[in-house]
């Protein structure tokens, strides 16, 4: 099987220029609140560096922007909470695999964590079982984690259970972490909100929504949609029905609005990932919004 981390890196470099990679690094650093830092040296300013890190005295003396580089004295742990239930075997908004998009999102943030000397762990599962991987801090460990997501989604015969994943974290994880929830567009419940309130007290939380493909297509596509949970085919007479499309769109937008309002109220950073081509830029926007918001 080809290396998943190699595929992630290739997409990272294809869809982000050198400047964008520096921007991702700088934006990722905004997650690391409370990290104790020791000054190490100076280097040239690069796009994406924080203005507050510029050494103005050295810049004036040498005539070129310089930033202070620090050495972290305390690492952070990124916890990926990944829905690996049956619904994640469906298609994303870009008509490609939701599974592959979840792997890409986990891989990009995992690569950034490794570049910054942090470790990571992962909680994953479905309605039948929730599991946790031990913390890792190497590309080998990240590769294993990505393969775990790939295999878990392929082999899952149970429905997704996001609330069970969040409940597991609130019950078993006491050490403060940066929790990254990766899930789909299924509506949040009152239980979801209750779990998020508990999580937010203990951890920094980010929420990544993997957007679903449109359930109803135009007749011209000659494609039949099937629901991954019920295995039910969308009837042909539904295809291209504008009334049904409007109703489904309204419901999806209402569910998304409730999620956005809930996360905003709890000061939880959020991004909706449309597909693999846009995922890197959407993650960068998420991290930048978090940085500018100062949370």
N, C-alpha and C positions, 0 to 999 in steps of 0.2 A: 504494500500500500504506500503511495507517495506520502512524503512528509507533509503533515497538515500545517506545521509552523512555517515551512518553506512556502507553501501556498499563501498563507497569511502575509508573510513578508513580501512576496511578489505583488500581491494586491495593494499592500501598504505603499510600496514604492511606485507602483504603476499609477495609483489614484492620488498620490500626494507627491509633490515635488520635494526637493531638498528643503526648501523654505517651509513647506507644510509640515515636514517631519520635525523640524526645529520648533515650529509652532505647537505641534502636538506635545513635544517634550516639555515646552514651557507651560502649556495649559495643564498637562498632567501634574506638574509640580505644584499647581494651585490646590490640588487635593491634599497635599501633605501638611496640613495645619498642625502646629504643635511639634513639628520635627525640630530637634536641636541641631544646629549647624555650626561647623567650624570653618572659618575662612581658609581657603586653600591657595588660590592664585587668581590672576586676572586673565581674561581672554577677550577677543574681539566680540563686539556686539553682533548678534545674529537675529534675523527676523523671528519673532515669537518670544524673545527674552522679555522679562518683566522690567519695566522702566525703573522700578524701585531698586533693581539690582545693579544699575549703572553706577560706576565709581566716577563721580563727576570731577573729582580732583585729578585723578589719573587721566581722565579723558581730556581735560583742559591742558594738562602738561604734555601729553603726547599727540594731541590733535586728532585723535580718532576715538570713537565710542568704545569703551571697555566696560565689561561687567565683572562683578565679583563672582567667583566660582566657589561654592561651599562643599564641604564634605559632610554627609549626613552621619550623625552619631546614633541615631535610632531609626530603625527601619519600620515600615508600616506593612500591614497585611491587607491585601485586597481579597475579599471573599466574593466569588462569583456564585450567585444563586440562579441556577439555570433550570428552566422548565424543560424536562426531557420526555414529557408525556406524548401521547399519540398525536395531539394537535400540531406538534412541532414538526411532524412528518409531512405537513401540507406545503402549499406554495406560498411564498411571500408576495408582496405587492408587485415586485418586478418579474413575477412568473417564474422565479427560480426557487430553489429549496429554502424553506425557513431554517431548516437544520444548518445548512451551510452558512446562512447569514448569522445565526447564533454563534457558530464556530468562529466566524470572522470577527465578530464583535469581541468575543472572549479573547481571541488571539491577539488582536490589536492592543487591547488594554493590558493583556498579559505581557506582551513584548515591551510596552512602555514601563510596566512595573519592573521587569528585569533590568532594563536600561538604567533605572533609578535605584537599583539595589534593594528593591522591596521583594517580599515573598507573597505568595498567593495560595489560596485554598479554594475549594469548590464544594458546594452543596447542590445536589441534583436529584431528580426523581419524578415520580408520577403519583397517581392516586393509590397505587399498591405499595410503593416503597420509596423512602427518602434516604439518601446516602451522602456521606461526606468523604472527600479525599484529604489526605494529610497535606500540610503545607509544603510547598516546594519553592525553590529559588534557582532554577536552572531551565535551560531550553528543553532538556530531556523531560523534566517534570511537566512543563507546559505542553509539550507534544503528547504526553500521556493523558493529560487532562482533556485536550481537544479530541483525542481518540475516544476517550470515555464518553464525551457528549455524542460523538458520531455513533458509537455502538449503542448507547442507551436509547437514543431516539429510534434507531433502526429496529431495535428489539422490543420496544415498549408495546405492550398489548393493552395498557390501561390508559384511561383518560388523564388529561393534565389536572393537577391539583396545586395551583399556586399557593393557596392558603396553607396547605400542609407544609410546603417548603418554608414559608415565612414563619409558621409556628415552630418548626424545627429550629430555626436560627434563634428565635426569641427564647426558646427553652434551653438551648444547649451552648450558646456562644456568649460568654461573659466578657471576654477581652474585647476592647474597642477595636473595630475594624472599619474599613471602607467597603460597604456592601453594595455590590452591583447586581441588581435584579434583571434578568434577561427572560422575557416572557412574551406572549402574543397579545392580541387585541381582545381577548375574552373580558367581559365586563368585570370590574372590581365589585366586591361584595362588602357588606358592613363588616364582616370578619376581616377582610383585607385591610380596611381602614383601621380596625382595632389593632391588628398586628403591626401595621406601619407606624402607628403612634408609639407602640412599645419599641420598635426597632430604632426609631428616630431619636429616642432618649439616649440610647446606648451607642449608636453607630452613626457614621456618615453614610447616607444612602443615595444611590443613583438608580434610576429606573430606565431601562431600555425596552421599548415596545417594538417587537418585530411585527410589522404590519402584514395583514393577510391579503391574499389575492382577492380580486373582486369575485364574488360568488356567482354572479350572473353575467354572461357574456353575450355579445351580439351573435346572431345567427351566422354571420359571415365567417366567424372563426372556425366553424365546424368542429368545435371542441366541446366535450361534455364534462361538466364539473361533477366531482364525487366528493361527498363529505367523508373525511378520514375517520371520524368516530362512528357514524351510523352506516357507512359504506353505501349511502343512498345517493343515487344519481339525480342531479337536478333535471327535472322534466324538460323536454324540448320546448314545450309551449311557454315555459318561463323565460327562456333565452330571448333577450332583446326586449322584454316587457318593461317599458319605461316607468310604469306605475310601481312595479315591484322594485326596480332599481332605485327610484326615489325613496321608497319606504325603507329599503335596506340602508341606503346612504344616510337617511335621517337618523336611523337607530344607531349606526356606527358613529356618527358625529356626536350624538347625545352621550354615548358611552365614553367617547374620547374626551368630551367636555367635562364629564364627571371626574374622570381620571386626572385631567389637567388641573381642575380646580382643587381636588384633594391633595395632589402632590405640591401644588403651589402653596396651599395653606400650611402644609407641613414643612415647607422649604426643602423639598426633595427635588434634585435636579433630574430632568427628564428629556429623553430624545426618542422620537419615533423613527425607526429605521425602515426606509422604503425598499432598499435592495443593495446588492453588493457594490454596485458602481458608486453609490452615494454614501455608503456607510462611514468611510473614513472622514469625509467632510462633515457629516452629521455628528460624529463623535467629537470632532474638533470644535464645532459650534457649541456642543453641550459643555465641554470643558471650559471654553472661553466664557460662556454665560455664567458658569459657576464661579470662575475667577473674578469676573466683573461684579458679580453680586456679592462677593466676599463671604460666601457661606462654605 
